[in-house]
Amino acid sequence: METMIQVLSVENMRKSDAQTIAGGIPGRELMFRAGRGIVGLTDWKPPVAIVCGSGNNAGDGYVCAFLLQQEGIPCEVILLSEKTSEDGGFYLRQCREAGVPVSLWAPGRDLKGFGTVLDCIFGTGFRGAVYGPALEAIQAINESGAYVVSADINSGLNGDSGMADLCVCSDLTLSIGGYKAGHFLNMAKDVIRKKQNIDIGISPADRPYRLMEAKDLAGLFAPRKNFSNKGTYGYVALIGGSVRYSGAVRLAWMANAAMRAGVGVVKVAVPGAIRQEVASAVLESTLFPLSDDGNGIVFSENEIAELISNVKTVAFGMGIGTGEGARKTLEYLLGHYKGTLIVDADGLTLLSRMEQAVLRNPSCSLILTPHLKEFSRLTGFSTEEILANPVQAAEGYASANHVILLLKGPATIITDGETTYLTDSGCAGMATAGSGDVLSGILAAVAAYTKDLLCGTAAAAWINGKAGEMAQEKMGTAGMIASDTVSCIPAVIRELENMARE
């Protein structure tokens, strides 16, 4: 796992930068390395406007202007303020001495005559609202029609949360020293078309997050042996459904996702009243009817004990409702099941209504897969509080409750409170009913045959997102449905198997 791309919080980046300078590399040298990296990685379309704020992010822009001037690429530095940092001021003086045009932002100015605009207004330390000349400049950049490059992070975008009221929309964002969580989370995919990191010799001061990529999980999908059987790859149980929310099709997506992700056997446990409806939709799975009262399940210890006796993973909650039978079943699983329990959908609602103590000493390994609103119910925090720093919120909850938390979003956060993975796969077309059920199905499968449960959870999230991307390529954003994602799971896993052979 040490090969994984590192992702830092804003505070970790600040401390890491300070540690590097204290270790003997001057800030001025780091600034020069950043500017040199930006110049080398950008396909410049002249003339170039370099829009600068007042901090070290502006200093990176001054270095770029100086180097572009040396290369004969026409550029202009546009200042939003006469104020500069100490190191930034050094390079601004060099620009002026080299003859780089420098001007002060004028109200009403537009940038439509430039081929490239380099955004150096705010760095990753930015917080709060954009106003004044910065607001005007960001609007002008977005309306310029130029090729837009953001230095370190898009100005106005929060480096920890990926949220913004207003920010630069970039064609390319070049992070400096290390990616930040805000490059991936929440709004980031909508405002960053492409991103790349520039290594300037900074090592993380604190434990970084890690970005999960194909190369990091290929080892989980080594070619399978002929001398094996369905039991080799595990049995899983999916418990869900009710008369009101039968979800036969969605249960089928979940079951088929688990089968396509490589598990040996899937048992689909539903209220007996809907077994006929579900049976026609889960042809490759084993149907396990549960006692019911004509609406939802009625808890039967003997039935649940039989269901879970030989399964490595149980996924609980999709469409099961929040009645007494469902609650007692979840309580029984938490207290008696010895495998891995995945709680999703209605199961999370039930869990949010229980005493938190039930999470402190469960008999099973517990994975929770909430989206933002479900996580809000679990934690008692508002969605706004969570969005302000979602990684911190996820780590805090996972650590306090000794669970693996998978927080869904445009990028997914997977953490046990100590180690945190981010997955950046996924697409807009996955904003459709059943996508979460597909993820739970993949997760149930991977958790059944992987040894590293946290890594396996992250792998499932990555596979789900990558399959969704493949489906969107075929079906388009608006017309895509969850079963399209299921159909692409084998192709994703085949690519991983091929990588494992290499």
Secondary structure, DSSP 8 states (H G I E B T S, - for coil): -TTSEEEE-HHHHHHHHHHHHHTT--HHHHHHHHHHHHHHH----SSEEEEE-SSHHHHHHHHHHHHHHHTT--EEEEES-S---HHHHHHHHHHHHHT--EEE--TT---TT-SEEEEES--TT--S---HHHHHHHHHHHTS-SEEEEESS-TTS-TTT---SS---BSEEEEESSEEGGGTSTTHHHHBS-EEEE--S---SS--EEEE-HHHHGGGG----SS--GGGG-EEEEE---STT--HHHHHHHHHHHHHTT-SEEEEEEEGGGHHHHHTT-TTSEEEEE-BSSSSB---HHHHHHHHTT-SEEEE-TT--SSHHHHHHHHHHHHH--SEEEE-THHHHHHHHS-GGGGTS-SSEEEE---HHHHHHHH---HHHHHHSHHHHHHHHHHHHT-EEEE-SSSEEEE-SSSEEEE----GGG-STTHHHHHHHHHHHHHHH-S-HHHHHHHHHHHHHHHHHHHHHHH-TTT--HHHHHHHHHHHHHHHHHHHH-
